[in-house]
Amino acid sequence: MNGQGPVPFPAVAIGIGYIPIFVCTVRGQVLTEKNKEYIESARMIGCRPIRLMVKYIFPNVMMPLFVQATLAIANGIVTEASLGCLGLSAQPPTPSFGSMLQVDQGYISPNPL
């Protein structure tokens, strides 16, 4: 282990919750790519299905997948921070944006001026 302790359960639950989004993204991209003319041409010259996936379809699916992963990471951080601020995430020894906000909330003045 790296000394940071176990992964808090809400982070795992948030990650599992994003699996269907990634599956739909990949499926849609594969269905779009497999019907293109260059894939049909590769089939006609005798490319095997594994070679089609690795050489032609997989590289074209990666860019939308990277974009979706970037959005999911940002949304996951905000979700975890929201849960931590409500006290539903990692407990105090484990660092969390939400738990830090919850602790520091007492220092915020309701009327700063």
Biopython code that builds the backbone (N, CA, C, O; Angstrom):
import numpy as np
from Bio.PDB.StructureBuilder import StructureBuilder

atoms = [
    (1, "MET", "N", (0.840, -1.194, 0.000)),
    (1, "MET", "CA", (0.000, 0.000, 0.000)),
    (1, "MET", "C", (0.875, 1.245, 0.000)),
    (1, "MET", "O", (2.070, 1.178, 0.289)),
    (2, "ASN", "N", (0.286, 2.347, -0.317)),
    (2, "ASN", "CA", (1.023, 3.598, -0.368)),
    (2, "ASN", "C", (0.881, 4.418, 0.904)),
    (2, "ASN", "O", (1.324, 5.566, 0.939)),
    (3, "GLY", "N", (0.283, 3.873, 1.940)),
    (3, "GLY", "CA", (0.189, 4.557, 3.212)),
    (3, "GLY", "C", (-0.988, 5.516, 3.330)),
    (3, "GLY", "O", (-1.087, 6.240, 4.321)),
    (4, "GLN", "N", (-1.870, 5.540, 2.360)),
    (4, "GLN", "CA", (-2.992, 6.463, 2.416)),
    (4, "GLN", "C", (-4.244, 5.826, 2.991)),
    (4, "GLN", "O", (-5.247, 6.515, 3.174)),
    (5, "GLY", "N", (-4.217, 4.560, 3.274)),
    (5, "GLY", "CA", (-5.376, 3.898, 3.848)),
    (5, "GLY", "C", (-6.336, 3.410, 2.777)),
    (5, "GLY", "O", (-6.074, 3.550, 1.583)),
    (6, "PRO", "N", (-7.452, 2.836, 3.216)),
    (6, "PRO", "CA", (-8.419, 2.292, 2.255)),
    (6, "PRO", "C", (-9.160, 3.402, 1.519)),
    (6, "PRO", "O", (-9.271, 4.531, 1.996)),
    (7, "VAL", "N", (-9.658, 3.045, 0.351)),
    (7, "VAL", "CA", (-10.448, 3.986, -0.446)),
    (7, "VAL", "C", (-11.815, 4.111, 0.205)),
    (7, "VAL", "O", (-12.442, 3.095, 0.503)),
    (8, "PRO", "N", (-12.298, 5.338, 0.437)),
    (8, "PRO", "CA", (-13.615, 5.482, 1.061)),
    (8, "PRO", "C", (-14.712, 4.946, 0.161)),
    (8, "PRO", "O", (-14.632, 5.051, -1.063)),
    (9, "PHE", "N", (-15.726, 4.378, 0.768)),
    (9, "PHE", "CA", (-16.819, 3.750, 0.028)),
    (9, "PHE", "C", (-17.528, 4.693, -0.940)),
    (9, "PHE", "O", (-17.836, 4.263, -2.051)),
    (10, "PRO", "N", (-17.807, 5.952, -0.591)),
    (10, "PRO", "CA", (-18.488, 6.824, -1.564)),
    (10, "PRO", "C", (-17.705, 7.007, -2.863)),
    (10, "PRO", "O", (-18.311, 7.125, -3.928)),
    (11, "ALA", "N", (-16.377, 7.033, -2.800)),
    (11, "ALA", "CA", (-15.587, 7.180, -4.024)),
    (11, "ALA", "C", (-15.777, 5.964, -4.927)),
    (11, "ALA", "O", (-15.872, 6.103, -6.146)),
    (12, "VAL", "N", (-15.832, 4.779, -4.333)),
    (12, "VAL", "CA", (-16.053, 3.557, -5.113)),
    (12, "VAL", "C", (-17.465, 3.559, -5.699)),
    (12, "VAL", "O", (-17.660, 3.191, -6.858)),
    (13, "ALA", "N", (-18.440, 3.970, -4.904)),
    (13, "ALA", "CA", (-19.832, 4.002, -5.380)),
    (13, "ALA", "C", (-19.994, 5.008, -6.517)),
    (13, "ALA", "O", (-20.707, 4.741, -7.484)),
    (14, "ILE", "N", (-19.341, 6.155, -6.408)),
    (14, "ILE", "CA", (-19.406, 7.155, -7.478)),
    (14, "ILE", "C", (-18.773, 6.600, -8.744)),
    (14, "ILE", "O", (-19.309, 6.780, -9.838)),
    (15, "GLY", "N", (-17.637, 5.929, -8.602)),
    (15, "GLY", "CA", (-16.967, 5.334, -9.761)),
    (15, "GLY", "C", (-17.813, 4.265, -10.435)),
    (15, "GLY", "O", (-17.880, 4.209, -11.663)),
    (16, "ILE", "N", (-18.453, 3.424, -9.647)),
    (16, "ILE", "CA", (-19.318, 2.385, -10.209)),
    (16, "ILE", "C", (-20.530, 3.005, -10.895)),
    (16, "ILE", "O", (-21.024, 2.479, -11.892)),
    (17, "GLY", "N", (-21.003, 4.116, -10.359)),
    (17, "GLY", "CA", (-22.159, 4.793, -10.958)),
    (17, "GLY", "C", (-21.889, 5.346, -12.344)),
    (17, "GLY", "O", (-22.820, 5.527, -13.129)),
    (18, "TYR", "N", (-20.628, 5.616, -12.657)),
    (18, "TYR", "CA", (-20.282, 6.162, -13.972)),
    (18, "TYR", "C", (-20.016, 5.081, -15.026)),
    (18, "TYR", "O", (-19.817, 5.410, -16.195)),
    (19, "ILE", "N", (-20.009, 3.825, -14.648)),
    (19, "ILE", "CA", (-19.738, 2.746, -15.606)),
    (19, "ILE", "C", (-20.737, 2.737, -16.768)),
    (19, "ILE", "O", (-20.303, 2.616, -17.914)),
    (20, "PRO", "N", (-22.054, 2.860, -16.535)),
    (20, "PRO", "CA", (-22.981, 2.841, -17.680)),
    (20, "PRO", "C", (-22.730, 3.957, -18.692)),
    (20, "PRO", "O", (-22.939, 3.761, -19.889)),
    (21, "ILE", "N", (-22.290, 5.111, -18.231)),
    (21, "ILE", "CA", (-22.012, 6.212, -19.152)),
    (21, "ILE", "C", (-20.865, 5.843, -20.086)),
    (21, "ILE", "O", (-20.929, 6.103, -21.288)),
    (22, "PHE", "N", (-19.809, 5.233, -19.529)),
    (22, "PHE", "CA", (-18.673, 4.826, -20.349)),
    (22, "PHE", "C", (-19.059, 3.708, -21.311)),
    (22, "PHE", "O", (-18.618, 3.696, -22.460)),
    (23, "VAL", "N", (-19.878, 2.772, -20.846)),
    (23, "VAL", "CA", (-20.315, 1.671, -21.709)),
    (23, "VAL", "C", (-21.127, 2.205, -22.888)),
    (23, "VAL", "O", (-20.925, 1.773, -24.023)),
    (24, "CYS", "N", (-22.032, 3.130, -22.632)),
    (24, "CYS", "CA", (-22.838, 3.703, -23.715)),
    (24, "CYS", "C", (-21.985, 4.507, -24.689)),
    (24, "CYS", "O", (-22.216, 4.477, -25.898)),
    (25, "THR", "N", (-21.001, 5.222, -24.159)),
    (25, "THR", "CA", (-20.115, 6.006, -25.027)),
    (25, "THR", "C", (-19.330, 5.098, -25.955)),
    (25, "THR", "O", (-19.265, 5.342, -27.160)),
    (26, "VAL", "N", (-18.732, 4.049, -25.398)),
    (26, "VAL", "CA", (-17.930, 3.129, -26.204)),
    (26, "VAL", "C", (-18.806, 2.395, -27.209)),
    (26, "VAL", "O", (-18.432, 2.254, -28.373)),
    (27, "ARG", "N", (-19.963, 1.929, -26.768)),
    (27, "ARG", "CA", (-20.852, 1.195, -27.667)),
    (27, "ARG", "C", (-21.285, 2.066, -28.840)),
    (27, "ARG", "O", (-21.261, 1.615, -29.985)),
    (28, "GLY", "N", (-21.677, 3.295, -28.571)),
    (28, "GLY", "CA", (-22.098, 4.194, -29.637)),
    (28, "GLY", "C", (-20.984, 4.480, -30.627)),
    (28, "GLY", "O", (-21.214, 4.512, -31.836)),
    (29, "GLN", "N", (-19.776, 4.688, -30.117)),
    (29, "GLN", "CA", (-18.657, 4.958, -31.013)),
    (29, "GLN", "C", (-18.297, 3.740, -31.859)),
    (29, "GLN", "O", (-17.990, 3.872, -33.044)),
    (30, "VAL", "N", (-18.337, 2.556, -31.251)),
    (30, "VAL", "CA", (-18.022, 1.333, -32.007)),
    (30, "VAL", "C", (-19.062, 1.103, -33.090)),
    (30, "VAL", "O", (-18.714, 0.745, -34.215)),
    (31, "LEU", "N", (-20.343, 1.304, -32.765)),
    (31, "LEU", "CA", (-21.391, 1.122, -33.776)),
    (31, "LEU", "C", (-21.253, 2.127, -34.913)),
    (31, "LEU", "O", (-21.543, 1.805, -36.065)),
    (32, "THR", "N", (-20.815, 3.334, -34.598)),
    (32, "THR", "CA", (-20.609, 4.341, -35.641)),
    (32, "THR", "C", (-19.417, 3.983, -36.518)),
    (32, "THR", "O", (-19.497, 4.066, -37.743)),
    (33, "GLU", "N", (-18.324, 3.591, -35.900)),
    (33, "GLU", "CA", (-17.094, 3.315, -36.641)),
    (33, "GLU", "C", (-17.187, 2.055, -37.495)),
    (33, "GLU", "O", (-16.635, 2.015, -38.595)),
    (34, "LYS", "N", (-17.879, 1.024, -37.005)),
    (34, "LYS", "CA", (-17.880, -0.247, -37.736)),
    (34, "LYS", "C", (-18.642, -0.182, -39.052)),
    (34, "LYS", "O", (-18.492, -1.065, -39.896)),
    (35, "ASN", "N", (-19.458, 0.851, -39.238)),
    (35, "ASN", "CA", (-20.214, 0.987, -40.480)),
    (35, "ASN", "C", (-19.562, 1.934, -41.483)),
    (35, "ASN", "O", (-20.157, 2.232, -42.519)),
    (36, "LYS", "N", (-18.381, 2.401, -41.204)),
    (36, "LYS", "CA", (-17.699, 3.322, -42.117)),
    (36, "LYS", "C", (-17.035, 2.558, -43.263)),
    (36, "LYS", "O", (-16.777, 1.358, -43.166)),
    (37, "GLU", "N", (-16.770, 3.276, -44.336)),
    (37, "GLU", "CA", (-16.273, 2.644, -45.555)),
    (37, "GLU", "C", (-14.875, 2.049, -45.396)),
    (37, "GLU", "O", (-14.593, 0.996, -45.967)),
    (38, "TYR", "N", (-14.001, 2.696, -44.638)),
    (38, "TYR", "CA", (-12.644, 2.161, -44.512)),
    (38, "TYR", "C", (-12.625, 0.845, -43.738)),
    (38, "TYR", "O", (-11.731, 0.024, -43.943)),
    (39, "ILE", "N", (-13.597, 0.633, -42.855)),
    (39, "ILE", "CA", (-13.699, -0.657, -42.156)),
    (39, "ILE", "C", (-14.171, -1.728, -43.134)),
    (39, "ILE", "O", (-13.671, -2.853, -43.128)),
    (40, "GLU", "N", (-15.128, -1.369, -43.965)),
    (40, "GLU", "CA", (-15.608, -2.321, -44.981)),
    (40, "GLU", "C", (-14.491, -2.673, -45.964)),
    (40, "GLU", "O", (-14.371, -3.823, -46.386)),
    (41, "SER", "N", (-13.686, -1.696, -46.321)),
    (41, "SER", "CA", (-12.550, -1.956, -47.215)),
    (41, "SER", "C", (-11.537, -2.885, -46.565)),
    (41, "SER", "O", (-11.005, -3.784, -47.217)),
    (42, "ALA", "N", (-11.271, -2.674, -45.296)),
    (42, "ALA", "CA", (-10.332, -3.554, -44.583)),
    (42, "ALA", "C", (-10.882, -4.971, -44.496)),
    (42, "ALA", "O", (-10.124, -5.937, -44.591)),
    (43, "ARG", "N", (-12.197, -5.103, -44.316)),
    (43, "ARG", "CA", (-12.801, -6.449, -44.302)),
    (43, "ARG", "C", (-12.646, -7.127, -45.664)),
    (43, "ARG", "O", (-12.376, -8.325, -45.747)),
    (44, "MET", "N", (-12.820, -6.342, -46.728)),
    (44, "MET", "CA", (-12.746, -6.903, -48.080)),
    (44, "MET", "C", (-11.352, -7.426, -48.406)),
    (44, "MET", "O", (-11.219, -8.408, -49.136)),
    (45, "ILE", "N", (-10.314, -6.787, -47.876)),
    (45, "ILE", "CA", (-8.961, -7.265, -48.177)),
    (45, "ILE", "C", (-8.519, -8.378, -47.247)),
    (45, "ILE", "O", (-7.410, -8.896, -47.378)),
    (46, "GLY", "N", (-9.400, -8.761, -46.285)),
    (46, "GLY", "CA", (-9.119, -9.930, -45.471)),
    (46, "GLY", "C", (-8.621, -9.674, -44.058)),
    (46, "GLY", "O", (-8.052, -10.577, -43.445)),
    (47, "CYS", "N", (-8.814, -8.486, -43.526)),
    (47, "CYS", "CA", (-8.417, -8.221, -42.136)),
    (47, "CYS", "C", (-9.295, -9.026, -41.185)),
    (47, "CYS", "O", (-10.506, -9.135, -41.376)),
    (48, "ARG", "N", (-8.672, -9.577, -40.176)),
    (48, "ARG", "CA", (-9.416, -10.316, -39.164)),
    (48, "ARG", "C", (-10.091, -9.339, -38.205)),
    (48, "ARG", "O", (-9.667, -8.189, -38.088)),
    (49, "PRO", "N", (-11.144, -9.795, -37.514)),
    (49, "PRO", "CA", (-11.872, -8.894, -36.598)),
    (49, "PRO", "C", (-10.991, -8.293, -35.494)),
    (49, "PRO", "O", (-11.176, -7.135, -35.121)),
    (50, "ILE", "N", (-10.051, -9.059, -34.978)),
    (50, "ILE", "CA", (-9.167, -8.538, -33.928)),
    (50, "ILE", "C", (-8.315, -7.396, -34.483)),
    (50, "ILE", "O", (-8.145, -6.369, -33.826)),
    (51, "ARG", "N", (-7.785, -7.575, -35.688)),
    (51, "ARG", "CA", (-6.974, -6.518, -36.302)),
    (51, "ARG", "C", (-7.817, -5.277, -36.580)),
    (51, "ARG", "O", (-7.343, -4.155, -36.401)),
    (52, "LEU", "N", (-9.062, -5.468, -37.016)),
    (52, "LEU", "CA", (-9.958, -4.335, -37.228)),
    (52, "LEU", "C", (-10.166, -3.550, -35.930)),
    (52, "LEU", "O", (-10.127, -2.319, -35.921)),
    (53, "MET", "N", (-10.385, -4.276, -34.849)),
    (53, "MET", "CA", (-10.610, -3.605, -33.557)),
    (53, "MET", "C", (-9.368, -2.858, -33.106)),
    (53, "MET", "O", (-9.456, -1.692, -32.720)),
    (54, "VAL", "N", (-8.217, -3.505, -33.148)),
    (54, "VAL", "CA", (-6.992, -2.917, -32.604)),
    (54, "VAL", "C", (-6.469, -1.786, -33.475)),
    (54, "VAL", "O", (-6.065, -0.741, -32.964)),
    (55, "LYS", "N", (-6.475, -1.985, -34.771)),
    (55, "LYS", "CA", (-5.838, -1.015, -35.657)),
    (55, "LYS", "C", (-6.763, 0.124, -36.094)),
    (55, "LYS", "O", (-6.299, 1.247, -36.287)),
    (56, "TYR", "N", (-8.032, -0.140, -36.249)),
    (56, "TYR", "CA", (-8.925, 0.866, -36.829)),
    (56, "TYR", "C", (-9.976, 1.396, -35.848)),
    (56, "TYR", "O", (-10.139, 2.610, -35.724)),
    (57, "ILE", "N", (-10.673, 0.524, -35.166)),
    (57, "ILE", "CA", (-11.791, 0.971, -34.329)),
    (57, "ILE", "C", (-11.311, 1.514, -32.990)),
    (57, "ILE", "O", (-11.748, 2.588, -32.575)),
    (58, "PHE", "N", (-10.425, 0.801, -32.307)),
    (58, "PHE", "CA", (-9.967, 1.213, -30.974)),
    (58, "PHE", "C", (-9.366, 2.617, -30.945)),
    (58, "PHE", "O", (-9.724, 3.390, -30.056)),
    (59, "PRO", "N", (-8.475, 2.993, -31.863)),
    (59, "PRO", "CA", (-7.937, 4.364, -31.811)),
    (59, "PRO", "C", (-8.998, 5.449, -32.002)),
    (59, "PRO", "O", (-8.872, 6.539, -31.445)),
    (60, "ASN", "N", (-10.031, 5.163, -32.777)),
    (60, "ASN", "CA", (-11.075, 6.152, -33.011)),
    (60, "ASN", "C", (-12.081, 6.242, -31.866)),
    (60, "ASN", "O", (-12.831, 7.214, -31.773)),
    (61, "VAL", "N", (-12.100, 5.245, -31.004)),
    (61, "VAL", "CA", (-12.995, 5.258, -29.850)),
    (61, "VAL", "C", (-12.332, 5.950, -28.657)),
    (61, "VAL", "O", (-13.025, 6.418, -27.754)),
    (62, "MET", "N", (-11.017, 6.018, -28.645)),
    (62, "MET", "CA", (-10.304, 6.535, -27.472)),
    (62, "MET", "C", (-10.548, 8.024, -27.214)),
    (62, "MET", "O", (-10.682, 8.413, -26.054)),
    (63, "MET", "N", (-10.611, 8.858, -28.229)),
    (63, "MET", "CA", (-10.778, 10.299, -27.993)),
    (63, "MET", "C", (-12.093, 10.624, -27.286)),
    (63, "MET", "O", (-12.066, 11.334, -26.280)),
    (64, "PRO", "N", (-13.239, 10.141, -27.761)),
    (64, "PRO", "CA", (-14.475, 10.412, -27.004)),
    (64, "PRO", "C", (-14.436, 9.816, -25.595)),
    (64, "PRO", "O", (-15.027, 10.364, -24.664)),
    (65, "LEU", "N", (-13.739, 8.696, -25.450)),
    (65, "LEU", "CA", (-13.618, 8.080, -24.130)),
    (65, "LEU", "C", (-12.783, 8.950, -23.193)),
    (65, "LEU", "O", (-13.113, 9.063, -22.012)),
    (66, "PHE", "N", (-11.714, 9.564, -23.688)),
    (66, "PHE", "CA", (-10.914, 10.470, -22.872)),
    (66, "PHE", "C", (-11.709, 11.712, -22.463)),
    (66, "PHE", "O", (-11.594, 12.184, -21.332)),
    (67, "VAL", "N", (-12.502, 12.228, -23.372)),
    (67, "VAL", "CA", (-13.339, 13.387, -23.051)),
    (67, "VAL", "C", (-14.347, 13.018, -21.972)),
    (67, "VAL", "O", (-14.548, 13.774, -21.021)),
    (68, "GLN", "N", (-14.975, 11.868, -22.115)),
    (68, "GLN", "CA", (-15.953, 11.418, -21.120)),
    (68, "GLN", "C", (-15.281, 11.176, -19.777)),
    (68, "GLN", "O", (-15.865, 11.482, -18.737)),
    (69, "ALA", "N", (-14.075, 10.637, -19.773)),
    (69, "ALA", "CA", (-13.358, 10.401, -18.518)),
    (69, "ALA", "C", (-13.019, 11.713, -17.822)),
    (69, "ALA", "O", (-13.113, 11.806, -16.598)),
    (70, "THR", "N", (-12.629, 12.719, -18.580)),
    (70, "THR", "CA", (-12.320, 14.019, -17.993)),
    (70, "THR", "C", (-13.559, 14.613, -17.325)),
    (70, "THR", "O", (-13.477, 15.123, -16.207)),
    (71, "LEU", "N", (-14.696, 14.550, -17.999)),
    (71, "LEU", "CA", (-15.931, 15.064, -17.417)),
    (71, "LEU", "C", (-16.355, 14.255, -16.194)),
    (71, "LEU", "O", (-16.838, 14.821, -15.213)),
    (72, "ALA", "N", (-16.178, 12.936, -16.246)),
    (72, "ALA", "CA", (-16.578, 12.086, -15.127)),
    (72, "ALA", "C", (-15.697, 12.335, -13.907)),
    (72, "ALA", "O", (-16.191, 12.314, -12.780)),
    (73, "ILE", "N", (-14.405, 12.568, -14.110)),
    (73, "ILE", "CA", (-13.514, 12.849, -12.981)),
    (73, "ILE", "C", (-13.923, 14.157, -12.312)),
    (73, "ILE", "O", (-13.992, 14.233, -11.086)),
    (74, "ALA", "N", (-14.194, 15.186, -13.114)),
    (74, "ALA", "CA", (-14.612, 16.470, -12.545)),
    (74, "ALA", "C", (-15.929, 16.337, -11.783)),
    (74, "ALA", "O", (-16.064, 16.862, -10.678)),
    (75, "ASN", "N", (-16.891, 15.640, -12.367)),
    (75, "ASN", "CA", (-18.170, 15.450, -11.688)),
    (75, "ASN", "C", (-18.024, 14.581, -10.444)),
    (75, "ASN", "O", (-18.711, 14.805, -9.448)),
    (76, "GLY", "N", (-17.142, 13.601, -10.493)),
    (76, "GLY", "CA", (-16.905, 12.747, -9.331)),
    (76, "GLY", "C", (-16.303, 13.516, -8.170)),
    (76, "GLY", "O", (-16.665, 13.290, -7.015)),
    (77, "ILE", "N", (-15.384, 14.424, -8.472)),
    (77, "ILE", "CA", (-14.779, 15.237, -7.413)),
    (77, "ILE", "C", (-15.830, 16.137, -6.767)),
    (77, "ILE", "O", (-15.873, 16.263, -5.543)),
    (78, "VAL", "N", (-16.670, 16.756, -7.580)),
    (78, "VAL", "CA", (-17.720, 17.625, -7.033)),
    (78, "VAL", "C", (-18.717, 16.807, -6.215)),
    (78, "VAL", "O", (-19.152, 17.252, -5.153)),
    (79, "THR", "N", (-19.082, 15.630, -6.690)),
    (79, "THR", "CA", (-20.024, 14.778, -5.960)),
    (79, "THR", "C", (-19.443, 14.339, -4.628)),
    (79, "THR", "O", (-20.130, 14.376, -3.607)),
    (80, "GLU", "N", (-18.170, 13.918, -4.631)),
    (80, "GLU", "CA", (-17.529, 13.488, -3.385)),
    (80, "GLU", "C", (-17.398, 14.639, -2.408)),
    (80, "GLU", "O", (-17.586, 14.455, -1.206)),
    (81, "ALA", "N", (-17.080, 15.821, -2.907)),
    (81, "ALA", "CA", (-16.973, 16.991, -2.036)),
    (81, "ALA", "C", (-18.337, 17.345, -1.444)),
    (81, "ALA", "O", (-18.426, 17.737, -0.280)),
    (82, "SER", "N", (-19.387, 17.211, -2.230)),
    (82, "SER", "CA", (-20.735, 17.489, -1.723)),
    (82, "SER", "C", (-21.118, 16.502, -0.631)),
    (82, "SER", "O", (-21.661, 16.893, 0.402)),
    (83, "LEU", "N", (-20.837, 15.230, -0.858)),
    (83, "LEU", "CA", (-21.130, 14.221, 0.160)),
    (83, "LEU", "C", (-20.284, 14.437, 1.407)),
    (83, "LEU", "O", (-20.765, 14.269, 2.528)),
    (84, "GLY", "N", (-19.015, 14.812, 1.207)),
    (84, "GLY", "CA", (-18.136, 15.053, 2.354)),
    (84, "GLY", "C", (-18.581, 16.247, 3.161)),
    (84, "GLY", "O", (-18.466, 16.235, 4.387)),
    (85, "CYS", "N", (-19.085, 17.274, 2.514)),
    (85, "CYS", "CA", (-19.565, 18.459, 3.217)),
    (85, "CYS", "C", (-20.800, 18.129, 4.055)),
    (85, "CYS", "O", (-21.027, 18.734, 5.103)),
    (86, "LEU", "N", (-21.584, 17.176, 3.592)),
    (86, "LEU", "CA", (-22.757, 16.739, 4.350)),
    (86, "LEU", "C", (-22.397, 15.721, 5.428)),
    (86, "LEU", "O", (-23.250, 15.333, 6.226)),
    (87, "GLY", "N", (-21.143, 15.288, 5.453)),
    (87, "GLY", "CA", (-20.700, 14.317, 6.446)),
    (87, "GLY", "C", (-20.920, 12.875, 6.029)),
    (87, "GLY", "O", (-20.865, 11.982, 6.874)),
    (88, "LEU", "N", (-21.168, 12.622, 4.758)),
    (88, "LEU", "CA", (-21.461, 11.272, 4.282)),
    (88, "LEU", "C", (-20.287, 10.618, 3.563)),
    (88, "LEU", "O", (-20.453, 9.562, 2.954)),
    (89, "SER", "N", (-19.119, 11.218, 3.621)),
    (89, "SER", "CA", (-17.956, 10.689, 2.915)),
    (89, "SER", "C", (-16.917, 10.210, 3.916)),
    (89, "SER", "O", (-17.265, 9.711, 4.986)),
    (90, "ALA", "N", (-15.663, 10.356, 3.576)),
    (90, "ALA", "CA", (-14.557, 9.890, 4.408)),
    (90, "ALA", "C", (-14.558, 10.606, 5.752)),
    (90, "ALA", "O", (-14.928, 11.776, 5.842)),
    (91, "GLN", "N", (-14.146, 9.902, 6.784)),
    (91, "GLN", "CA", (-14.086, 10.468, 8.128)),
    (91, "GLN", "C", (-12.779, 11.238, 8.320)),
    (91, "GLN", "O", (-11.852, 11.051, 7.532)),
    (92, "PRO", "N", (-12.673, 12.090, 9.330)),
    (92, "PRO", "CA", (-11.581, 13.048, 9.484)),
    (92, "PRO", "C", (-10.140, 12.588, 9.269)),
    (92, "PRO", "O", (-9.381, 13.382, 8.712)),
    (93, "PRO", "N", (-9.689, 11.422, 9.640)),
    (93, "PRO", "CA", (-8.278, 11.147, 9.329)),
    (93, "PRO", "C", (-7.995, 11.075, 7.828)),
    (93, "PRO", "O", (-6.873, 11.348, 7.402)),
    (94, "THR", "N", (-8.981, 10.717, 7.034)),
    (94, "THR", "CA", (-8.812, 10.626, 5.590)),
    (94, "THR", "C", (-9.108, 11.990, 4.978)),
    (94, "THR", "O", (-10.177, 12.550, 5.222)),
    (95, "PRO", "N", (-8.182, 12.539, 4.186)),
    (95, "PRO", "CA", (-8.426, 13.863, 3.609)),
    (95, "PRO", "C", (-9.527, 13.822, 2.549)),
    (95, "PRO", "O", (-9.633, 12.874, 1.771)),
    (96, "SER", "N", (-10.336, 14.870, 2.545)),
    (96, "SER", "CA", (-11.428, 14.985, 1.592)),
    (96, "SER", "C", (-11.780, 16.459, 1.446)),
    (96, "SER", "O", (-11.783, 17.193, 2.435)),
    (97, "PHE", "N", (-12.078, 16.904, 0.223)),
    (97, "PHE", "CA", (-12.457, 18.297, 0.017)),
    (97, "PHE", "C", (-13.686, 18.648, 0.843)),
    (97, "PHE", "O", (-13.729, 19.694, 1.491)),
    (98, "GLY", "N", (-14.674, 17.781, 0.818)),
    (98, "GLY", "CA", (-15.917, 18.054, 1.531)),
    (98, "GLY", "C", (-15.739, 18.119, 3.031)),
    (98, "GLY", "O", (-16.320, 18.988, 3.682)),
    (99, "SER", "N", (-14.942, 17.215, 3.600)),
    (99, "SER", "CA", (-14.737, 17.262, 5.051)),
    (99, "SER", "C", (-13.947, 18.500, 5.449)),
    (99, "SER", "O", (-14.181, 19.056, 6.522)),
    (100, "MET", "N", (-13.015, 18.944, 4.606)),
    (100, "MET", "CA", (-12.299, 20.187, 4.899)),
    (100, "MET", "C", (-13.249, 21.379, 4.852)),
    (100, "MET", "O", (-13.143, 22.280, 5.684)),
    (101, "LEU", "N", (-14.169, 21.400, 3.901)),
    (101, "LEU", "CA", (-15.161, 22.472, 3.836)),
    (101, "LEU", "C", (-16.079, 22.454, 5.049)),
    (101, "LEU", "O", (-16.451, 23.504, 5.573)),
    (102, "GLN", "N", (-16.447, 21.243, 5.495)),
    (102, "GLN", "CA", (-17.326, 21.119, 6.639)),
    (102, "GLN", "C", (-16.648, 21.657, 7.903)),
    (102, "GLN", "O", (-17.288, 22.336, 8.706)),
    (103, "VAL", "N", (-15.366, 21.361, 8.082)),
    (103, "VAL", "CA", (-14.630, 21.844, 9.248)),
    (103, "VAL", "C", (-14.459, 23.355, 9.181)),
    (103, "VAL", "O", (-14.609, 24.041, 10.192)),
    (104, "ASP", "N", (-14.146, 23.880, 7.998)),
    (104, "ASP", "CA", (-13.882, 25.306, 7.843)),
    (104, "ASP", "C", (-15.154, 26.151, 7.756)),
    (104, "ASP", "O", (-15.073, 27.379, 7.735)),
    (105, "GLN", "N", (-16.292, 25.529, 7.707)),
    (105, "GLN", "CA", (-17.539, 26.266, 7.587)),
    (105, "GLN", "C", (-17.771, 27.173, 8.798)),
    (105, "GLN", "O", (-18.408, 28.219, 8.672)),
    (106, "GLY", "N", (-17.268, 26.791, 9.947)),
    (106, "GLY", "CA", (-17.420, 27.606, 11.148)),
    (106, "GLY", "C", (-16.638, 28.901, 11.093)),
    (106, "GLY", "O", (-16.944, 29.839, 11.829)),
    (107, "TYR", "N", (-15.630, 28.971, 10.231)),
    (107, "TYR", "CA", (-14.802, 30.180, 10.117)),
    (107, "TYR", "C", (-15.387, 31.213, 9.141)),
    (107, "TYR", "O", (-14.897, 32.339, 9.059)),
    (108, "ILE", "N", (-16.410, 30.834, 8.422)),
    (108, "ILE", "CA", (-17.019, 31.742, 7.457)),
    (108, "ILE", "C", (-18.007, 32.635, 8.190)),
    (108, "ILE", "O", (-18.914, 32.149, 8.865)),
    (109, "SER", "N", (-17.830, 33.912, 8.055)),
    (109, "SER", "CA", (-18.717, 34.862, 8.735)),
    (109, "SER", "C", (-20.004, 35.023, 7.936)),
    (109, "SER", "O", (-19.961, 35.161, 6.714)),
    (110, "PRO", "N", (-21.149, 35.007, 8.617)),
    (110, "PRO", "CA", (-22.399, 35.182, 7.882)),
    (110, "PRO", "C", (-22.573, 36.595, 7.342)),
    (110, "PRO", "O", (-23.304, 36.796, 6.372)),
    (111, "ASN", "N", (-21.912, 37.580, 7.954)),
    (111, "ASN", "CA", (-22.023, 38.949, 7.507)),
    (111, "ASN", "C", (-20.616, 39.551, 7.446)),
    (111, "ASN", "O", (-20.175, 40.176, 8.410)),
    (112, "PRO", "N", (-19.904, 39.372, 6.323)),
    (112, "PRO", "CA", (-18.495, 39.769, 6.279)),
    (112, "PRO", "C", (-18.259, 41.271, 6.370)),
    (112, "PRO", "O", (-17.172, 41.681, 6.775)),
    (113, "LEU", "N", (-19.204, 42.088, 6.022)),
    (113, "LEU", "CA", (-18.971, 43.544, 6.062)),
    (113, "LEU", "C", (-19.678, 44.207, 7.172)),
    (113, "LEU", "O", (-19.577, 45.423, 7.330)),
]
sb = StructureBuilder()
sb.init_structure("model")
sb.init_model(0)
sb.init_chain("A")
sb.init_seg("    ")
for serial, (resi, resn, name, xyz) in enumerate(atoms, 1):
    if name == "N":
        sb.init_residue(resn, " ", resi, " ")
    sb.init_atom(name, np.array(xyz, "f"), 0.0, 1.0, " ", f" {name:<3s}", serial, name[0])
structure = sb.get_structure()
